[in-house]
Amino acid sequence: MSSIKITEIRSKKADELKKQLDELGKEQFNLRFQASNGQLNNTGRVKEVRRGIAKIKTIFNEKKGKE
C-alpha cells in the first residue's frame, strides 16, 4: 500500500474514513508487534501508517466541524 493522498481522503464519506482509520489502526498494531519481535522488514511502513492515520483524523475533524 502506497502513501495516502489527501485528495482521496477528502472525496470519501465519514463512514468510509472511519473504516479506513480502523484498518490503519490494526495495521499499526501489527507493525508495532512485528517490530518488538524483530520481524519487521519494512521499517518505513510504520511512518507511512502513522502519517496516514494523522491525515485521516485531520480531514475527519474538518468534515465534522463543517456539519
C-alpha positions in Angstrom: 0.0 0.0 0.0 1.4 3.4 -1.0 1.1 6.6 0.9 -2.4 8.0 1.2 -3.3 11.1 -0.9 -5.2 14.0 0.7 -7.5 14.3 -2.4 -8.5 10.6 -2.0 -9.4 11.2 1.7 -11.4 14.3 1.0 -13.5 12.5 -1.6 -14.6 9.8 0.9 -17.6 10.0 3.3 -17.3 9.9 7.1 -18.2 6.2 7.4 -15.5 5.2 4.8 -13.0 7.3 6.7 -13.8 5.5 9.9 -13.4 2.1 8.2 -10.0 3.1 6.7 -8.9 4.5 10.1 -9.8 1.2 11.8 -7.8 -0.7 9.2 -4.8 1.5 9.6 -5.0 1.2 13.4 -5.0 -2.6 13.1 -2.0 -2.4 10.7 -0.2 -0.1 13.1 -0.7 -2.6 15.9 0.6 -5.4 13.8 3.7 -3.4 12.7 4.5 -2.5 16.3 4.1 -6.1 17.3 6.5 -7.2 14.5 9.0 -4.6 15.4 9.1 -5.7 19.1 9.7 -9.3 17.9 12.4 -8.2 15.5 10.4 -9.5 12.5 9.7 -6.1 10.8 11.2 -5.9 7.3 10.0 -2.6 6.1 10.6 -0.1 8.9 9.4 2.8 6.7 5.9 1.4 6.6 5.5 2.4 10.3 6.0 6.0 9.4 3.6 5.8 6.4 0.8 4.3 8.5 1.3 6.8 11.3 1.1 9.7 8.9 -1.9 8.2 7.1 -3.8 8.0 10.4 -3.0 11.6 11.1 -4.2 12.7 7.6 -7.5 10.8 8.0 -8.1 12.2 11.5 -7.4 15.8 10.3 -9.8 15.5 7.4 -12.4 13.7 9.5 -12.3 16.6 12.1 -12.6 19.2 9.3 -15.7 17.5 7.9 -17.1 17.1 11.4 -16.6 20.8 12.1 -18.5 21.8 9.0 -21.6 20.0 10.0 
